[in-house]
Amino acid sequence: MVSSRNRVLSFGGSVLVIVLGGVIALVVSGITGEAIALALVSVGSIAIVSLAFLEVGLSEDRERERERAATRARARRPRLPRRRRRRPD
């Protein structure tokens, strides 16, 4: 499980890397600034997409675990004998 704090820090750090790439593009001139900016924006974007896929996978895992728990709870519950239906005469 990923806590809310870690989730915010992860996404926030990725956004910070993208913003830093933009700042580098404005401050550092020439091909060096472009290369550094491109690298930082790319890494930040890849991190955001990866974290989004991680969130989807974790939510699917949580849903599957809830389903398993519900199945286990139903299996533990004692079953009452079924009443036979009487046919009308």
Summary of the structure (lengths in Angstrom):
residues: 89
radius of gyration: 26.6
end to end distance: 60.7
largest distance: 96.3
contacts: 191
relative contact order: 0.11
helix: 80%
strand: 0%
